[in-house]
């Protein structure tokens, strides 16, 4: 009996391991350090993945957003799932946008970017809270805390983009990389239906390399179906003018 039990365990272990292990995602290669420096002032886009403790900064080149760098999130609180009420200590998930007046260069947490919680979706759900930030000092109570060195760089690119004419910087915040296998792994979560609403935004960016256009309809996130393509020649000229000015 002992040998039979051991044989069954050996057969089942790989299946169990596959069920609980996150689907591996090939990491994107960032642009070169030289090009990254030249892109200060270009439009940017941020993605956050809680489970991977990763913030990704993208910059626009032509009609595509390319990875400039990935940063380890020093701290966030409350585990996976959206923020629902003030005092629950959770960090938000969903689609947010940042304008120039949401930047706090003199924050008591070094530098800070107010992500704009609650957004329209949050308000329609009756969620409450305010001053949810990406900030420095590596301390979090509902915010995404970075080291000061990382925050310096993230803040600089967001600030430069907004001051150079980008109307708003979009931020997509996910519980994890929204692959089918990861959603399957979390299928019994109380947040599973909410996370399925977020997945099209993740898939859109993977396909088109542009931030998803997101609206809220009947209390749900709705994604646009096709990318907005600008004139490639005009985009290239704009980028060259920007790099020369820098």
C-alpha positions as CSV (number, residue, x, y, z in Angstrom):
1,X,0.0,0.0,0.0
2,X,2.8,2.4,0.9
3,X,4.4,1.9,-2.6
4,X,1.0,2.5,-4.3
5,X,0.4,5.6,-2.3
6,X,3.9,6.9,-3.2
7,X,3.3,6.2,-6.9
8,X,0.0,8.1,-6.9
9,X,1.7,11.0,-5.1
10,X,4.4,11.1,-7.7
11,X,1.8,11.2,-10.5
12,X,-0.3,13.9,-8.8
13,X,2.4,16.2,-7.6
14,X,3.1,17.8,-11.0
15,X,-0.7,18.5,-11.5
16,X,-1.0,20.0,-8.1
17,X,2.1,22.1,-8.6
18,X,0.7,23.4,-12.0
19,X,-2.6,24.3,-10.2
20,X,-1.0,26.5,-7.6
21,X,2.0,28.0,-9.5
22,X,1.4,31.2,-11.4
23,X,1.8,31.0,-15.1
24,X,5.3,32.1,-16.1
25,X,5.3,35.3,-18.2
26,X,8.3,36.1,-20.3
27,X,9.7,39.4,-19.0
28,X,9.8,42.2,-21.5
29,X,13.2,43.7,-22.3
30,X,13.4,47.4,-21.5
31,X,14.8,49.9,-24.0
32,X,18.5,50.7,-23.7
33,X,19.6,53.2,-21.0
34,X,20.6,55.7,-23.6
35,X,17.2,55.6,-25.3
36,X,15.4,55.7,-21.9
37,X,17.2,59.0,-21.1
38,X,16.1,60.5,-24.4
39,X,12.5,59.6,-23.8
40,X,12.1,61.8,-20.7
41,X,9.1,64.0,-21.7
42,X,7.4,61.4,-24.1
43,X,3.9,60.2,-23.1
44,X,4.0,57.4,-20.5
45,X,1.8,54.7,-19.2
46,X,2.0,52.7,-15.9
47,X,1.1,49.1,-15.1
48,X,1.1,47.7,-11.6
49,X,0.9,43.9,-10.7
50,X,0.3,43.3,-7.0
51,X,1.2,39.6,-6.8
52,X,4.5,40.2,-8.7
53,X,5.1,43.4,-6.7
54,X,6.0,45.1,-9.9
55,X,5.5,48.6,-11.4
56,X,6.2,48.9,-15.1
57,X,6.9,52.3,-16.7
58,X,6.2,52.5,-20.5
59,X,7.2,55.4,-22.9
60,X,5.7,56.1,-26.3
61,X,7.8,55.7,-29.4
62,X,5.8,56.3,-32.6
63,X,2.5,54.5,-32.1
64,X,3.7,52.0,-29.5
65,X,4.4,52.1,-25.8
66,X,7.7,50.4,-25.0
67,X,8.9,49.3,-21.6
68,X,11.4,51.8,-20.1
69,X,11.9,50.0,-16.8
70,X,10.4,47.7,-14.2
71,X,10.5,48.6,-10.5
72,X,10.1,46.4,-7.4
73,X,7.2,47.6,-5.2
74,X,8.6,48.0,-1.8
75,X,5.3,47.7,0.0
76,X,1.5,47.6,-0.4
77,X,-1.2,46.6,2.1
78,X,-4.3,44.5,2.2
79,X,-3.4,41.7,-0.2
80,X,-5.2,41.0,-3.5
81,X,-8.6,42.6,-4.3
82,X,-9.9,46.1,-4.8
83,X,-10.1,48.8,-2.2
84,X,-13.8,49.1,-1.1
85,X,-13.9,51.4,1.9
86,X,-11.8,53.8,3.9
87,X,-9.9,52.1,6.6
88,X,-9.8,48.6,5.0
89,X,-6.0,49.2,4.3
90,X,-6.3,47.8,0.8
91,X,-4.5,49.2,-2.2
92,X,-6.7,49.9,-5.2
93,X,-7.1,47.8,-8.4
94,X,-8.6,49.0,-11.7
95,X,-8.0,51.8,-14.2
96,X,-7.0,55.3,-13.0
97,X,-5.5,58.4,-14.5
98,X,-3.2,61.2,-13.2
99,X,-3.2,64.9,-14.1
100,X,-0.6,67.4,-13.2
101,X,-2.4,68.6,-10.1
102,X,-2.2,65.0,-8.7
103,X,1.6,65.1,-8.4
104,X,3.0,65.9,-4.9
105,X,6.7,66.7,-5.1
106,X,6.8,67.7,-1.5
107,X,4.9,64.8,0.0
108,X,5.7,63.7,3.6
109,X,6.3,60.3,1.9
110,X,9.1,61.8,-0.2
111,X,7.4,62.3,-3.6
112,X,3.8,61.1,-4.4
113,X,1.4,60.5,-7.3
114,X,-2.3,60.5,-6.3
115,X,-3.8,57.8,-8.5
116,X,-7.3,59.3,-8.4
117,X,-9.2,56.9,-6.2
118,X,-12.2,56.7,-6.2
119,X,-12.7,56.8,-9.9
120,X,-16.1,56.6,-11.6
121,X,-16.3,52.8,-11.2
122,X,-15.4,53.0,-7.5
123,X,-18.0,55.7,-6.9
124,X,-20.7,53.7,-8.7
125,X,-19.9,50.8,-6.4
126,X,-20.1,53.0,-3.3
127,X,-16.4,52.6,-2.5
128,X,-14.8,55.2,-0.3
129,X,-11.3,56.5,0.5
130,X,-8.9,59.2,-0.7
131,X,-5.3,60.1,-1.0
132,X,-4.3,56.7,-2.4
133,X,-0.8,57.2,-3.8
134,X,2.2,55.8,-5.4
135,X,4.9,57.3,-3.2
136,X,8.4,56.9,-1.6
137,X,9.6,56.0,1.9
138,X,8.7,52.3,1.5
139,X,5.8,52.5,3.9
140,X,2.2,51.7,2.9
141,X,-1.3,51.9,4.4
142,X,-3.3,51.4,1.2
143,X,-0.8,53.0,-1.1
144,X,1.9,51.6,-3.4
145,X,5.2,52.4,-1.7
146,X,8.5,52.5,-3.6
147,X,12.1,53.2,-2.6
148,X,13.0,56.9,-2.9
149,X,15.4,56.2,-5.7
150,X,12.7,54.4,-7.7
151,X,10.1,57.1,-6.9
152,X,12.5,59.8,-8.1
153,X,12.6,58.2,-11.5
154,X,8.9,57.3,-11.9
155,X,7.9,60.8,-10.7
156,X,10.3,62.5,-13.1
157,X,8.9,60.7,-16.2
158,X,5.3,61.2,-15.2
159,X,5.9,64.9,-14.4
160,X,7.9,65.5,-17.7
161,X,5.1,63.8,-19.7
162,X,2.4,65.9,-18.3
163,X,4.4,69.1,-18.5
164,X,5.2,68.3,-22.2
165,X,1.5,68.1,-23.1
166,X,0.2,64.6,-22.2
167,X,-3.3,65.4,-20.8
168,X,-3.3,62.5,-18.4
169,X,-1.2,59.5,-17.5
170,X,-3.1,56.3,-17.4
171,X,-2.4,53.7,-14.7
172,X,-3.7,50.1,-14.9
173,X,-3.5,48.2,-11.6
174,X,-4.0,44.4,-11.6
175,X,-3.9,41.8,-8.9
176,X,-1.5,39.7,-11.0
177,X,-0.7,39.3,-14.7
178,X,-4.1,38.6,-16.1
179,X,-3.4,35.4,-18.0
180,X,-6.1,32.7,-18.4
181,X,-4.2,30.3,-16.1
182,X,-3.8,32.9,-13.3
183,X,-7.5,33.7,-13.5
184,X,-8.3,30.0,-13.3
185,X,-6.0,29.7,-10.3
186,X,-8.0,32.4,-8.6
187,X,-11.4,31.3,-9.9
188,X,-12.9,30.8,-6.4
189,X,-11.9,34.2,-5.1
190,X,-14.7,36.6,-4.1
191,X,-13.1,39.0,-6.6
192,X,-13.1,36.7,-9.6
193,X,-15.9,38.4,-11.5
194,X,-14.3,41.8,-11.0
195,X,-10.9,40.5,-12.2
196,X,-12.5,39.2,-15.3
197,X,-13.6,42.8,-16.0
198,X,-10.0,43.9,-15.8
199,X,-8.6,41.2,-18.1
200,X,-9.6,42.8,-21.5
201,X,-7.5,45.9,-20.6
202,X,-4.5,43.7,-19.9
203,X,-5.1,41.8,-23.2
204,X,-5.6,45.1,-25.2
205,X,-2.2,46.4,-24.1
206,X,-0.5,43.2,-24.9
207,X,-2.0,43.2,-28.4
208,X,-1.8,46.8,-29.4
209,X,1.0,48.2,-27.1
210,X,-1.2,51.1,-26.3
211,X,-3.1,51.9,-23.0
212,X,-6.7,50.6,-23.2
213,X,-9.4,53.2,-23.5
214,X,-11.7,52.5,-20.6
215,X,-15.2,53.7,-19.7
216,X,-17.8,52.7,-17.1
217,X,-21.2,51.5,-18.2
218,X,-23.9,50.1,-15.8
219,X,-21.3,49.8,-13.0
220,X,-18.8,47.8,-15.1
221,X,-15.5,48.5,-16.9
222,X,-15.9,48.6,-20.7
223,X,-12.9,48.5,-23.0
224,X,-12.5,50.0,-26.5
225,X,-12.2,47.5,-29.3
226,X,-9.5,49.0,-31.5
227,X,-6.5,51.2,-31.1
228,X,-6.3,54.9,-31.9
229,X,-3.5,55.2,-34.5
230,X,-1.8,58.5,-35.1
231,X,0.1,59.3,-38.3
232,X,3.4,57.3,-37.9
233,X,5.4,60.0,-39.8
234,X,4.1,62.8,-37.6
235,X,4.7,60.7,-34.5
236,X,8.3,60.1,-35.5
237,X,8.9,63.8,-36.2
238,X,7.4,64.6,-32.8
239,X,9.7,62.2,-31.1
240,X,12.8,63.5,-32.9
241,X,11.9,67.0,-32.0
242,X,11.5,66.0,-28.4
243,X,14.8,64.2,-28.2
244,X,16.6,67.1,-29.8
245,X,15.0,69.5,-27.3
246,X,16.1,67.3,-24.4
